[in-house]
Amino acid sequence: MLLLPFILLACVALLSLTAADLVGRALGLSPLEALLIYMAILLGSVVNIPIYEFKSPGSARPPTVPYLGSRYRLPVWQGHRTIVAVNLGGCIMPAALSVYFALNLPFTPLLLTTLIVALGVFYFARPVRSVGIMVPMFIPPLLAVGASLTSLYIDGSGFASLARMAFASGVFGTLIGADIMHLGSIRKVGSDFVSIGGAGTFDGILLTGVIATILAAILTSV
């Protein structure tokens, strides 16, 4: 996951573009600003801020689960209190950056795109016991880019803000569709700690924004 943004950026070289060109055209950030934000997100990914907790009853579960042709043993879980937290680097920082981008985006296309992404992510999201809320990795960014293209075309705003729109709507839509709308499903996960945006260094919220931005930048540069 750490290497994925760089792999996508390497594909940009096939279009005779530099990473600086991509960042400048897509988000209006200098390479230094983008690097500082990236490093801040990496450091912030180790910080989880508890927001509330609830009592979770124990329940029966299968001892193993199938995955990619193998079976893996689940940890033994008894009834206890579950703490829900938000991750600084995987949720709060991407959301704050999205708010910054949203200030200069047309409101109606952004609202429409975020709604489409949220509903699509909600449809595909599934609570997985002892893991969390899982969504197929490329569904949210593809929804964000496709919905952004459509909404900007209908609005007649042009595609100069496509990457910023894809990032903001991808982050907002994933946060709403996968986490907020599935808060009730957290009780089914069976874990003593749930972190929104904290599933590894790059949670689906941030990863969606990164992939959507790069895809949108490539489309507008072709």
Disulfide bonds with the S-S distance in Angstrom:
none
